[in-house]
Amino acid sequence: MGCLAIVNLLLRVLSFVCLATSVTILTTSSSDMSVASVFHGDVEVKYGFSDFYAYRYMLACSGAGFVYSLLQTAIAIIHAKTGDCVCDKLSHFDVYADKIMSMIVGTGAAAGFGLTVDLNRLPSRAMVTVDFLNKANAAAGFCLAGFACNMISSFISFKIFKDDYLYDC
């Protein structure tokens, strides 16, 4: 077992945990608020992450990253145990798909942070509760941490790929 393979495995697991946490927090966040109306008295307003396109996009990116991290964690476990990549084509997938998935997860985190900042700037946070925004911000933070772990792991995967396959000729 190489040191890089163990670090790669730890980063994959950390990315998996961060993205799972992000998905869980985002899907469980909702807000209930009663708003005074001139004609109808108090009106109960309920909304969740699915009422905002940016949060839905963040969920899709985090979910895709979660599934990808699960797959890559399994590959990293095999690589850490055996010392070899599963096959040559899988290592190409590992190198190139890492970069793409990292960017997708990163854009999801950026969308979540951006909408949270915009909703915080609304006058008196019209119908947006602080608890909901804090949960959405936490989900975006975990998504960003998953992005960082995935990106660092992609650099390590490229180093492993370069050492194992490019210089074997």
ABEGO torsion letter per residue (X at the ends): XBAAAAAAAAAAAAAAAAAAAAAAAAAABBBBBBBBBAAAEBBBBBBBAAABAAAAAAAAAAAAAAAAAAAAAAAAAAAAAAGBBABAAAAAAAAAAAAAAAAAAAAAAAAAAAAAAAAAABBGGBGBBAAAAAAAAAAAAAAAAAAAAAAAAAAAAAAAAAAAAAAAX
